[in-house]
C-alpha cells in the first residue's frame, strides 16, 4: 500500500506524553482494598509533576468485575467501588488546572452479560434488542446415537475454550471472544451503533479529551462466521484473530463514529487498540490523514515479542535483533513524514513490567534498566504512553508472592485449562506446572496491576489503609527498595530521571517527536544505535542514541564517521564528565551495564 501523500495536521496529541492509570491499583481512599477515583484525585500533584499532558483512565464504569472492569454493565455509571460520576467530574477539573486532559476507556466490542442491553437481548428471540448481540443456532452431530449440540464454528476464546456460549433460555449460542460474561456486541445493527454514539457523547459533553478504544479492530465480524484455519490439531478450538480482526466493515463503522460523534468535539483524540495486526498496510488504514479514523493506535508486536509458539505463556527465544527490528519496522512504517502516526509504549495493564521483561531480575540492575528504557522511550517517535509505576521502575511481583494468589482471569483460566489437559493426559496423576509458573512470573498481566507503593513506611506501602487480606491483588514485597516517596526525594532516582526525560522530549520535539528514525544496525550486538533526523527546513540538530541493552560493562560503541558529537543526556553518572566536551566522528564510547547515551549531531 502506498504511503499517504500528505502529513497529518499537527495537534496537541502528537507531542503529548500520556499516563495510564489502572484505578483499582493506584490509590485507595476509603480502606476497602480497591483503588478509586477520589484516591486518584489525591495524587493529581504527583501526576502533574511528571510533566504529562493527559491521563488515560482504565475502566471504572459499573461492572461485575469479571475482567476488572472490561465487562461493562452501564457505560454512563461509575462503579460504586470506584466512586461516582461526580468524582469523575472533579477529576476532570483538577487535571485541567494543571493543563492535563482525561481520556476514558471505550470498551464496545463487548459488554457485560449484566448490561441491560444483554438482559433484554437474551430474554427472547423476538426482543427488539436480540440483534444487538451475535446469536447463532449452532451445529448438531450424532455421537454414539445421541445428538450433540456444537458451537457454530471452531473459534477459540482469548480466555480459552470455545468463543461461543450456549444459552438454554433461547436454545442458541452467543459470541464471546473473551469471557463468557463478555458477550460481543453486534455492530452490524444500526440501533446498537447509535446507542454507542450516545454513550460517547455523554462523556465528551463532560469535557474529556478523548477515548482509548479497546480492541477496536474486532468490532466487525465476517457475515458467514467461517471456521478459523487449524493451527492446533490437538484442540477443537482454533485461534481465530485472523478471521475476526480488521473485519469487512470496521472502517465504515469507525468513519461513522468520526462523522457522527468525534467531528463535533474539536481537538479530541482517539487511540485504538489493534491487536493481532502486524501488516503495516492494514494498520495505516486506521490513521492516514485522508481517513483519520483514529488519531493513533496501539500496535502490539513489541508486546508479543516474547510470546512462544504455543501462546503467551510458552517460552520464546527472542533476541536483541528481534527487538531492534520490530522497533525499526514500526518507527519507519508509521512516521509523521510518511503521513501516519503511532504510539510508543512498553507497559500497560495488559502486560508485565518492562524492567523485568526487557532487562533482568537482578535488583541491582533495576534502576539502570528502568532509566535505559525511559531514555529509549522518549527518543522514539509516536505519542508516548507510560503506565503507572513505570515512572519508578516497578518490577514484576517478587518470587515470594505465590502464583496461586494472582487474581487475573487470563492467568487463572490458562493455568486451569492447561492443568486439566495435563491431568487428563496423565490419567489424573499430579502434574508438574513449574514451566507454566515460570512463564507466568515473567509475562502475566497481574504484574502490570500491582498496587503503587507510595511510601514504604506506611501501611500497605501507602496504597490502602485496609487490612492486607482485603487488598484485591497482592502488593509487591519490595516496597522498601522501590517506592514513590524515596524516589521523589532522591535526585538520581528513576522518577526524577523520567521527569527530566519528558521535559527533554518536549525541548527536542522537532527531532524526537516529528523526526525520522534511522537505525544504524539491526543485529544482535549489545548496543541499539539509531539516529533521529530533524526534518525542520530551517535547520536543527539530529540526535544519535546509543543503548547498551545488556548487563555487560565496558561495551564499546563506535560513533559514525560524521561529527562532531555533543552529549545531551545519559543514564550514567559519569559520561558527561568523561567526554570532556565534543566527541569526534569515529570515536569509541565505552558504555556501562544498561547505559544509554544521547548525542547531538549536525544534520
C-alpha positions as CSV (number, residue, x, y, z in Angstrom):
1,X,0.0,0.0,0.0
2,X,1.5,3.4,-0.9
3,X,2.1,5.9,1.8
4,X,-0.2,8.9,2.3
5,X,0.5,11.9,0.1
6,X,0.0,14.3,3.0
7,X,1.3,14.7,6.5
8,X,-1.2,14.8,9.4
9,X,-2.1,18.3,10.7
10,X,-0.1,18.8,13.9
11,X,-2.2,18.6,17.0
12,X,-1.6,18.5,20.8
13,X,-1.6,14.7,21.0
14,X,1.4,14.3,18.6
15,X,3.9,15.6,21.1
16,X,1.9,14.5,24.2
17,X,3.1,12.2,26.9
18,X,0.1,10.2,28.4
19,X,0.0,8.4,31.7
20,X,-2.2,5.4,32.1
21,X,-4.0,4.9,35.5
22,X,-5.4,1.5,36.4
23,X,-7.8,2.8,39.1
24,X,-8.0,-0.4,41.2
25,X,-4.3,-0.3,41.8
26,X,-3.5,3.4,42.0
27,X,-4.7,4.8,45.4
28,X,-7.4,3.6,47.8
29,X,-9.1,6.5,49.6
30,X,-11.6,4.6,51.8
31,X,-9.7,1.5,53.0
32,X,-11.7,-1.1,51.1
33,X,-8.7,-2.6,49.4
34,X,-9.6,-1.1,46.0
35,X,-8.1,2.0,44.4
36,X,-10.7,4.6,43.5
37,X,-11.3,7.9,41.8
38,X,-11.0,10.0,45.0
39,X,-7.7,8.3,45.5
40,X,-6.6,9.4,42.0
41,X,-7.7,13.0,42.8
42,X,-5.5,12.9,45.9
43,X,-2.5,12.2,43.8
44,X,-3.0,14.7,41.0
45,X,0.0,16.7,42.1
46,X,2.2,13.6,41.6
47,X,0.8,13.1,38.1
48,X,1.3,16.8,37.2
49,X,4.9,16.6,38.5
50,X,5.8,14.1,35.8
51,X,5.1,16.6,33.0
52,X,2.5,14.5,31.2
53,X,-0.3,16.0,29.0
54,X,-3.1,13.5,29.5
55,X,-4.2,10.7,31.7
56,X,-5.8,7.5,30.3
57,X,-8.1,6.1,32.9
58,X,-8.8,2.4,32.6
59,X,-12.4,1.4,33.0
60,X,-14.1,2.3,36.2
61,X,-17.7,2.0,34.9
62,X,-20.4,-0.1,36.6
63,X,-19.3,-3.7,36.3
64,X,-19.5,-7.1,37.9
65,X,-15.7,-7.0,37.6
66,X,-15.2,-10.4,36.0
67,X,-12.4,-8.9,33.9
68,X,-11.5,-5.9,36.1
69,X,-14.0,-3.5,34.5
70,X,-13.6,-4.6,30.9
71,X,-17.1,-6.1,31.3
72,X,-19.2,-3.0,31.5
73,X,-22.8,-3.1,32.8
74,X,-23.5,0.6,32.3
75,X,-21.4,2.9,30.2
76,X,-22.8,6.0,31.9
77,X,-22.4,5.0,35.5
78,X,-19.2,4.7,37.7
79,X,-19.0,1.5,39.8
80,X,-19.6,2.4,43.4
81,X,-16.3,0.8,44.4
82,X,-14.5,3.5,42.4
83,X,-16.8,6.4,43.2
84,X,-19.3,8.3,41.2
85,X,-19.8,10.4,38.0
86,X,-19.5,13.4,40.2
87,X,-16.0,12.2,41.2
88,X,-15.0,11.9,37.6
89,X,-16.2,15.5,37.0
90,X,-14.0,16.6,39.9
91,X,-11.0,14.7,38.4
92,X,-11.5,16.3,35.0
93,X,-11.5,19.7,36.7
94,X,-8.5,19.0,38.9
95,X,-6.4,17.7,36.0
96,X,-7.5,20.7,33.9
97,X,-6.0,23.0,36.5
98,X,-2.6,21.5,35.5
99,X,-3.3,21.5,31.8
100,X,-3.9,17.8,31.7
101,X,-6.7,16.1,29.8
102,X,-8.6,13.0,30.8
103,X,-9.1,10.1,28.4
104,X,-11.7,7.5,29.1
105,X,-11.6,3.8,28.1
106,X,-14.2,2.9,25.5
107,X,-14.9,-0.9,25.6
108,X,-17.5,-1.5,22.9
109,X,-16.5,-4.7,21.2
110,X,-18.4,-6.4,24.1
111,X,-20.3,-5.5,27.2
112,X,-21.0,-7.3,30.4
113,X,-23.7,-10.0,30.4
114,X,-25.3,-7.9,33.2
115,X,-25.8,-4.9,30.9
116,X,-29.5,-4.1,30.4
117,X,-29.0,-4.5,26.7
118,X,-27.9,-8.1,27.0
119,X,-30.5,-8.9,29.6
120,X,-33.1,-7.8,27.1
121,X,-31.4,-9.5,24.2
122,X,-31.2,-12.9,25.8
123,X,-34.8,-12.7,27.1
124,X,-36.4,-13.9,23.8
125,X,-35.6,-14.3,20.1
126,X,-38.2,-11.6,19.3
127,X,-36.9,-9.0,21.7
128,X,-36.1,-5.7,19.9
129,X,-32.5,-5.9,21.2
130,X,-32.0,-9.5,20.2
131,X,-29.9,-8.4,17.3
132,X,-27.7,-6.1,19.4
133,X,-25.6,-9.2,20.2
134,X,-24.4,-12.1,18.0
135,X,-26.7,-15.1,18.3
136,X,-26.4,-18.4,16.3
137,X,-28.2,-21.7,16.4
138,X,-25.0,-23.8,16.4
139,X,-24.5,-27.2,14.9
140,X,-25.6,-30.7,15.8
141,X,-23.7,-34.0,15.4
142,X,-24.8,-37.6,16.3
143,X,-22.3,-39.2,18.6
144,X,-22.9,-42.8,19.8
145,X,-26.5,-42.5,18.7
146,X,-27.0,-39.2,20.6
147,X,-27.5,-35.8,19.2
148,X,-24.7,-33.4,20.4
149,X,-25.0,-29.6,20.2
150,X,-21.9,-27.9,19.0
151,X,-20.9,-24.2,18.6
152,X,-21.4,-22.5,15.2
153,X,-17.7,-22.6,14.4
154,X,-14.3,-23.5,15.8
155,X,-13.2,-20.1,17.1
156,X,-11.3,-20.2,20.4
157,X,-11.9,-17.6,23.1
158,X,-8.9,-15.5,24.0
159,X,-9.6,-16.8,27.6
160,X,-9.5,-20.4,26.3
161,X,-12.3,-22.8,25.3
162,X,-14.9,-22.0,22.6
163,X,-15.7,-18.4,21.7
164,X,-19.4,-19.4,21.8
165,X,-21.5,-19.7,24.9
166,X,-24.7,-21.8,24.9
167,X,-27.8,-20.1,26.5
168,X,-30.5,-22.6,27.3
169,X,-33.1,-19.8,27.7
170,X,-33.5,-19.4,23.9
171,X,-31.5,-22.5,22.8
172,X,-28.9,-20.5,21.0
173,X,-25.2,-19.6,21.3
174,X,-23.8,-16.1,21.7
175,X,-20.4,-15.0,20.6
176,X,-17.9,-14.0,23.4
177,X,-14.3,-13.7,22.2
178,X,-13.3,-13.0,25.8
179,X,-15.0,-14.4,28.9
180,X,-18.5,-15.9,28.9
181,X,-19.6,-12.9,30.8
182,X,-18.4,-10.6,28.0
183,X,-20.8,-11.1,25.0
184,X,-19.8,-9.4,21.8
185,X,-21.9,-6.5,20.6
186,X,-23.3,-6.7,17.0
187,X,-22.1,-3.6,15.3
188,X,-24.0,-4.5,12.1
189,X,-27.1,-3.3,14.0
190,X,-27.5,0.5,13.4
191,X,-29.5,0.9,16.6
192,X,-26.7,-0.5,18.6
193,X,-24.2,1.8,16.9
194,X,-26.4,4.8,17.7
195,X,-26.6,3.8,21.3
196,X,-22.8,3.6,21.5
197,X,-22.5,7.0,19.9
198,X,-24.9,8.4,22.5
199,X,-22.7,6.9,25.3
200,X,-19.6,8.5,23.8
201,X,-21.3,11.9,23.7
202,X,-22.3,11.6,27.4
203,X,-18.6,11.6,28.4
204,X,-17.4,14.1,25.7
205,X,-20.0,16.6,27.0
206,X,-18.4,16.4,30.4
207,X,-15.1,17.6,28.9
208,X,-12.9,14.6,28.5
209,X,-10.1,14.8,26.0
210,X,-10.9,11.6,24.1
211,X,-11.0,7.8,24.2
212,X,-8.8,4.8,24.3
213,X,-10.8,2.3,22.2
214,X,-10.4,-1.3,23.4
215,X,-9.8,-4.0,20.7
216,X,-11.5,-1.7,18.2
217,X,-10.3,-3.7,15.2
218,X,-12.6,-6.6,16.3
219,X,-16.0,-4.8,16.0
220,X,-16.8,-6.1,12.5
221,X,-17.1,-9.9,12.1
222,X,-17.4,-11.6,8.7
223,X,-21.1,-12.3,8.0
224,X,-20.6,-16.0,7.3
225,X,-18.6,-16.7,10.5
226,X,-16.2,-19.2,8.8
227,X,-14.1,-21.6,10.7
228,X,-10.6,-20.5,11.5
229,X,-7.6,-22.3,10.0
230,X,-6.5,-25.2,12.0
231,X,-3.2,-24.3,13.7
232,X,-3.6,-26.6,16.8
233,X,-4.8,-30.0,15.6
234,X,-4.9,-31.2,19.2
235,X,-7.7,-28.8,20.1
236,X,-11.2,-28.5,18.7
237,X,-10.9,-24.7,19.1
238,X,-8.6,-22.6,16.9
239,X,-7.1,-19.1,17.4
240,X,-9.3,-17.0,15.1
241,X,-7.9,-13.5,15.2
242,X,-7.1,-13.7,11.5
243,X,-10.8,-14.1,10.9
244,X,-12.4,-11.6,13.3
245,X,-9.8,-8.8,13.4
246,X,-10.0,-5.9,10.8
247,X,-13.3,-7.2,9.5
248,X,-15.2,-6.2,6.4
249,X,-17.0,-3.1,7.8
250,X,-14.6,-1.9,10.6
251,X,-13.5,1.2,8.6
252,X,-17.1,2.0,7.7
253,X,-18.1,1.9,11.4
254,X,-15.1,4.0,12.6
255,X,-15.7,6.6,9.9
256,X,-19.3,6.8,11.1
257,X,-18.1,7.3,14.7
258,X,-15.8,10.1,13.5
259,X,-18.6,11.7,11.4
260,X,-21.4,11.4,13.8
261,X,-19.6,12.0,17.1
262,X,-15.9,13.0,17.1
263,X,-16.0,15.7,14.5
264,X,-18.4,17.6,16.7
265,X,-15.8,17.9,19.5
266,X,-12.7,19.8,18.4
267,X,-9.3,18.5,19.5
268,X,-10.4,15.3,21.0
269,X,-8.1,12.3,20.3
270,X,-8.6,8.6,19.9
271,X,-6.2,5.8,20.4
272,X,-7.3,2.5,19.0
273,X,-6.2,-0.9,20.1
274,X,-5.4,-3.1,17.1
275,X,-4.1,-6.5,18.3
276,X,-3.1,-9.4,16.0
277,X,-2.3,-7.0,13.2
278,X,1.3,-6.9,12.0
279,X,0.9,-5.7,8.4
280,X,1.7,-2.0,8.2
281,X,-0.6,-1.6,5.2
282,X,-3.6,-2.8,7.3
283,X,-2.5,-0.6,10.3
284,X,-2.1,2.5,8.2
285,X,-5.7,2.4,7.0
286,X,-6.8,3.5,10.5
287,X,-4.6,6.6,10.8
288,X,-3.7,8.1,7.5
289,X,-4.8,11.8,7.2
290,X,-7.2,11.1,4.4
291,X,-9.2,8.7,6.6
292,X,-8.3,9.9,10.1
293,X,-10.5,7.2,11.7
294,X,-8.2,7.2,14.7
295,X,-5.7,9.7,15.9
296,X,-3.2,6.9,16.7
297,X,-3.2,3.3,17.6
298,X,-1.6,0.6,19.8
299,X,0.2,-2.0,17.8
300,X,1.4,-5.0,19.8
301,X,4.5,-6.5,18.0
302,X,6.8,-5.4,20.8
303,X,4.4,-6.7,23.5
304,X,4.2,-10.0,21.7
305,X,8.0,-10.4,21.1
306,X,8.3,-12.9,24.0
307,X,5.2,-15.0,23.0
308,X,6.2,-18.5,22.3
309,X,4.9,-20.8,19.6
310,X,2.3,-22.3,21.9
311,X,1.0,-18.9,23.0
312,X,1.7,-16.2,25.5
313,X,2.7,-18.4,28.4
314,X,5.1,-20.6,26.5
315,X,8.9,-19.9,26.2
316,X,10.3,-17.9,23.3
317,X,13.8,-17.4,22.1
318,X,13.7,-13.7,21.1
319,X,16.9,-11.8,20.9
320,X,18.1,-8.2,20.6
321,X,18.0,-8.4,16.8
322,X,14.2,-9.2,17.0
323,X,13.6,-6.2,19.4
324,X,15.6,-3.8,17.3
325,X,14.0,-4.9,14.0
326,X,10.5,-4.7,15.5
327,X,11.0,-1.2,16.8
328,X,12.6,-0.1,13.5
329,X,9.8,-1.6,11.4
330,X,7.1,0.5,13.1
331,X,9.1,3.6,13.6
332,X,9.5,3.8,9.9
333,X,6.1,2.4,8.8
334,X,4.1,5.0,10.8
335,X,6.4,8.0,10.9
336,X,5.0,11.5,10.8
337,X,6.7,12.2,7.4
338,X,5.1,9.1,5.9
339,X,1.6,10.5,6.6
340,X,0.7,8.3,9.6
341,X,1.0,8.3,13.4
342,X,1.6,5.8,16.1
343,X,2.2,5.4,19.8
344,X,5.2,4.1,21.7
345,X,4.7,2.1,24.9
346,X,6.4,-0.6,26.8
347,X,3.9,-1.2,29.5
348,X,0.1,-1.3,30.2
349,X,-2.4,-3.1,32.4
350,X,-2.3,-6.0,29.8
351,X,1.4,-6.8,30.2
352,X,4.1,-7.5,32.7
353,X,6.7,-4.9,33.7
354,X,9.2,-3.8,31.1
355,X,12.1,-3.7,33.6
356,X,11.7,-7.5,34.1
357,X,10.7,-8.4,30.5
358,X,13.5,-6.5,28.7
359,X,16.1,-6.3,31.5
360,X,16.8,-8.9,34.1
361,X,15.6,-9.9,37.6
362,X,18.8,-8.7,39.4
363,X,17.6,-6.0,41.8
364,X,21.0,-4.3,41.4
365,X,20.2,-3.6,37.8
366,X,16.6,-2.4,38.3
367,X,17.2,1.3,38.2
368,X,19.8,1.0,35.3
369,X,17.3,-0.9,33.2
370,X,14.4,1.5,34.1
371,X,16.4,4.5,33.1
372,X,17.7,2.9,29.9
373,X,14.1,2.0,28.8
374,X,12.9,5.6,29.7
375,X,15.7,7.0,27.6
376,X,14.7,4.7,24.7
377,X,11.0,5.6,25.1
378,X,11.5,9.4,25.0
379,X,13.8,9.2,21.9
380,X,11.4,7.2,19.7
381,X,8.6,8.7,17.6
382,X,4.9,8.4,18.4
383,X,2.7,9.6,21.2
384,X,4.4,8.3,24.4
385,X,2.3,6.3,26.8
386,X,3.7,5.3,30.2
387,X,1.9,3.1,32.7
388,X,1.5,3.8,36.4
389,X,4.5,2.6,38.3
390,X,6.8,2.7,35.2
391,X,8.0,6.1,36.4
392,X,9.6,4.4,39.4
393,X,10.8,1.3,37.6
394,X,8.3,-1.0,39.2
395,X,9.2,-4.7,38.5
396,X,7.2,-7.9,38.4
397,X,5.8,-9.5,41.5
398,X,8.7,-11.0,43.5
399,X,9.1,-14.8,43.6
400,X,7.9,-14.9,47.2
401,X,4.4,-14.0,46.0
402,X,2.6,-17.3,45.1
403,X,1.3,-17.7,41.6
404,X,-1.9,-19.1,43.2
405,X,-2.5,-15.6,44.6
406,X,-2.5,-13.9,41.1
407,X,-6.2,-12.9,40.5
408,X,-6.3,-12.1,36.8
409,X,-8.8,-14.1,34.8
410,X,-6.4,-14.7,31.9
411,X,-3.8,-16.1,34.3
412,X,-6.3,-18.3,36.1
413,X,-8.0,-19.6,33.0
414,X,-4.8,-20.5,31.4
415,X,-3.5,-22.4,34.4
416,X,-6.8,-24.2,34.9
417,X,-7.1,-25.2,31.3
418,X,-3.5,-26.5,31.0
419,X,-3.6,-28.3,34.3
420,X,-6.8,-30.1,33.3
421,X,-5.3,-31.0,29.9
422,X,-2.1,-32.4,31.5
423,X,-4.0,-34.3,34.2
424,X,-6.2,-35.9,31.6
425,X,-3.1,-37.0,29.7
426,X,-1.5,-38.3,32.9
427,X,-4.6,-40.3,33.9
428,X,-5.4,-38.0,36.8
429,X,-2.0,-38.1,38.4
430,X,-0.4,-34.9,39.8
431,X,1.4,-33.0,37.1
432,X,4.3,-30.6,37.0
433,X,3.3,-27.0,36.3
434,X,6.7,-25.4,37.1
435,X,7.3,-24.4,33.5
436,X,4.0,-22.6,33.4
437,X,4.6,-20.8,36.7
438,X,8.0,-19.6,35.3
439,X,6.3,-18.0,32.3
440,X,3.5,-16.5,34.4
441,X,6.1,-14.9,36.7
442,X,7.6,-13.3,33.6
443,X,4.5,-12.4,31.5
444,X,1.2,-12.4,33.5
445,X,-1.0,-9.3,33.3
446,X,-1.0,-9.3,37.1
447,X,2.4,-7.7,37.2
448,X,1.0,-4.6,35.4
449,X,-1.7,-4.3,38.0
450,X,0.5,-4.2,41.2
451,X,-0.7,-1.5,43.6
452,X,1.5,1.6,43.6
453,X,3.9,1.7,46.6
454,X,3.7,5.3,47.6
455,X,5.6,5.2,50.9
456,X,7.4,2.1,52.3
457,X,6.9,3.4,55.9
458,X,3.1,3.5,55.5
459,X,0.6,0.6,55.8
460,X,0.4,-1.4,52.5
461,X,3.1,1.0,51.2
462,X,0.6,3.8,51.3
463,X,-1.7,2.3,48.7
464,X,-4.5,1.4,51.2
465,X,-5.3,1.6,54.9
466,X,-7.3,-1.7,54.6
467,X,-6.2,-5.0,56.1
468,X,-3.8,-6.8,53.8
469,X,-6.4,-9.6,53.4
470,X,-8.8,-7.1,51.8
471,X,-6.4,-6.0,49.0
472,X,-7.9,-7.1,45.7
473,X,-4.4,-8.1,44.4
474,X,-1.1,-8.7,46.2
475,X,1.2,-5.8,46.9
476,X,4.8,-6.5,45.8
477,X,7.2,-7.3,48.6
478,X,9.9,-4.9,47.6
479,X,8.4,-1.6,48.5
480,X,11.4,-0.8,50.7
481,X,13.6,-0.8,47.5
482,X,11.1,0.8,45.2
483,X,8.6,3.5,46.3
484,X,7.5,7.0,45.3
485,X,8.4,8.8,48.4
486,X,12.0,7.6,48.4
487,X,12.5,8.4,44.7
488,X,10.8,11.8,44.9
489,X,13.5,12.8,47.5
490,X,16.4,11.3,45.6
491,X,17.8,13.4,42.7
492,X,19.3,10.4,40.9
493,X,16.1,8.2,41.1
494,X,14.2,6.7,38.2
495,X,11.3,9.0,39.0
496,X,13.4,12.2,38.6
497,X,15.1,10.8,35.5
498,X,11.6,10.3,33.9
499,X,10.7,13.9,34.8
500,X,13.9,15.2,33.2
501,X,13.5,13.0,30.1
502,X,9.9,14.0,29.5
503,X,11.0,17.7,29.6
504,X,13.9,16.8,27.3
505,X,11.5,15.2,24.8
506,X,9.4,18.4,24.6
507,X,12.5,20.5,24.2
508,X,13.7,18.4,21.3
509,X,10.2,17.8,19.9
510,X,11.2,18.6,16.2
511,X,13.7,15.8,16.3
512,X,12.4,13.3,18.8
513,X,8.7,13.5,18.1
514,X,8.4,14.5,14.4
515,X,11.8,13.5,13.1
516,X,12.6,10.4,11.0
517,X,14.1,7.2,12.5
518,X,17.3,5.7,11.0
519,X,18.6,2.5,12.6
520,X,22.4,2.2,12.4
521,X,22.5,-1.6,12.8
522,X,19.8,-4.2,13.3
523,X,22.0,-7.1,14.6
524,X,22.2,-9.0,17.8
525,X,25.1,-6.8,19.2
526,X,24.6,-5.4,22.7
527,X,24.2,-1.8,21.5
528,X,21.0,-0.5,19.9
529,X,22.1,2.6,17.9
530,X,19.8,4.9,15.9
531,X,19.7,8.4,14.6
532,X,16.7,10.7,14.8
533,X,16.6,13.0,11.8
534,X,15.4,16.6,12.3
535,X,13.3,17.4,9.2
536,X,12.9,21.1,10.0
537,X,13.7,23.0,6.8
538,X,15.0,25.9,9.0
539,X,17.7,23.6,10.3
540,X,18.2,21.8,13.6
541,X,20.2,19.1,15.2
542,X,19.9,15.4,14.6
543,X,20.2,13.1,17.6
544,X,22.2,9.9,17.9
545,X,21.1,7.4,20.5
546,X,23.3,4.6,21.9
547,X,21.7,2.0,24.2
548,X,23.6,-0.9,25.8
549,X,20.8,-3.4,26.2
550,X,22.8,-5.8,28.3
551,X,24.2,-6.2,31.8
552,X,27.8,-6.3,30.3
553,X,30.1,-3.5,31.4
554,X,32.5,-1.7,29.1
555,X,30.6,-2.4,25.9
556,X,32.2,-0.3,23.1
557,X,30.2,1.6,20.5
558,X,31.9,3.5,17.7
559,X,30.4,6.8,16.7
560,X,29.6,7.2,13.0
561,X,32.3,9.0,11.0
562,X,30.4,12.3,10.7
563,X,30.5,14.6,13.6
564,X,31.3,16.2,15.9
565,X,29.0,15.0,18.6
566,X,27.9,16.5,21.9
567,X,26.5,14.6,24.8
568,X,23.0,15.8,25.6
569,X,21.7,13.1,28.1
570,X,22.9,10.0,29.7
571,X,21.6,7.4,32.1
572,X,25.1,7.1,33.7
573,X,26.6,9.4,36.2
574,X,30.0,9.9,34.5
575,X,29.6,10.1,30.7
576,X,29.3,13.8,30.6
577,X,32.5,14.4,32.6
578,X,34.3,11.6,30.7
579,X,33.5,13.1,27.4
580,X,35.4,16.4,28.1
581,X,33.3,18.3,25.6
582,X,32.7,17.4,22.0
583,X,33.3,13.9,20.6
584,X,34.7,13.3,17.1
585,X,33.3,11.0,14.5
586,X,34.7,7.5,14.6
587,X,35.5,7.8,18.3
588,X,34.9,4.8,20.6
589,X,32.5,5.2,23.5
590,X,32.5,2.7,26.4
591,X,29.0,2.1,27.8
592,X,28.4,0.6,31.2
593,X,25.7,-2.1,32.0
594,X,22.3,-0.9,30.7
595,X,23.7,2.5,30.0
596,X,22.2,4.9,27.4
597,X,23.6,8.0,25.7
598,X,22.0,10.7,23.6
599,X,24.3,12.9,21.5
600,X,23.5,15.9,19.3
601,X,25.0,16.0,15.8
602,X,24.5,18.3,12.8
603,X,22.1,17.2,10.1
